[in-house]
C-alpha cells in the first residue's frame, strides 16, 4: 500500500511538472513576451491578466484530468480485485463485473470532458 501511494505521488508530481513546463513554453502567454516599445501600459496589463487566466485554465484542466484519472485507477483496482474474487466463486458474474468496471472507467472520461470544456472557454 505504501508503494502504491508513493507511485501515485510521484506520477502526480510528474504530471504537474510537465504541465508547468508546457504552460511556460506557450508563446505570448505572459506580458514579458510582448514588445514593450510598441504596446501601451494598459495593453501590457491586459495581456498579463490574459496570461494569468490562461495559465489558471491550463492548471484547472490538468487538475481535472489528473484527479479524475487517479480516482478512476483507484476504483478500477478495487472493483477489479473484488470482481476477480467473485468470479472465482461464480464464473457467471463476469458480465456484471465488466459493467461495474465500465462505470468506474467513466470517471476518467468525465474528467476529460470537464478539461475540454475548460479549455474551450479560452
N, C-alpha and C positions, 0 to 999 in steps of 0.2 A: 504494500500500500504506500509506503514512503517513497519507493522508487517511482511509482505512478505519479505521485504528486510532484516529485522533482522533475520528471519528464514534462508534465503539464506546465509547470512554472517556466522551465527553460524554453519550451515551444512558444508560450505566450510572450515571453520577453523577446524571442527571436522575431515573431510576427510584428511586435511593436517597433523593434529596431529597424526592420525592413521598411515598415510604413513611414517612419520618421525620415529615413534616407530618401524614399520616393517622394515624399512631400517636399523635402528640401531641394530636390533636383527639379522641381516644377519651374519652368521659366516664367518670369514675371509674377511670381507668387507674392513676393514681398516688395515693399517700396524701394528697397536698396537696389533692386534690379532696374529701376527706371532711370532715364537720362534726366538728371535734375536741371540741366540748363534749359530744356525745352518745356518743362512742366511747372505749373504753379504749385504753391504750397497746399492749396485746397485739394488739388488733384492727387498730390502725394499722400495726404491724409486719407483721402477716399480709397486710394489704391492699397494703403496699409490696412484699412478696415476690410476691404475685399479680400486681401491676402489672409487675414486672420479668420474671416468667415469661411474661406475655402479650406484652410488648414483644419479648423474645427470640424467641418463637414467630412473631411477625409478621415480624421480620427474617429468620428462618430460611426462612419461606415465600417471602419476597421474593427471597432469595438463590437458592433452588431454582428458581424460575421464571425469574429473570433470567439465571442462568448456563446453564440448560438452553436457553433461547431463543437466547442468544448462540452457544452451541455448535452448535445446530441451524442457525442462519443461516450460520455459517461452513461447516458441512458441505454445506448446500444450495448455497452459492455454488461450492464446489469441485466437487461432483458435477455440478451443472447445467452448468458450463462444460465439464467433461470429456464429459458426455453430448451436448452440442451439437456438440462436435468429432467425436465418434464417429458421431453421426447424419448429419453432413455427408458422411462417407465411406460409411457403410452405413445407409440410412434404416430398414432393418428392425430396428435396435437400439432403436427408440423405446420399445417395450413394456418392455424390460429397464431402460431409463433411468428410466421412471416408477416402477418397483418400487424402485430404489435411492433415488430422491428421497423416496418414501414412508417408507422405512426411516430416512432422515435426519430427516424430519419427526416421527417417533416420539420422538425425543429431547426435543423440546419438550413433547410430550404426557406423557411420563414425569415431567418436571419439574412440570407442572401437577398430576399425580396425587399426587406427593410433597407439594406445597404443600397440597393439600386434606386429605391425611392428617395433616399437621402441625396445620392449623387445626381439624380435628375433635377434636383432643386437648384443646382449650380448654374 
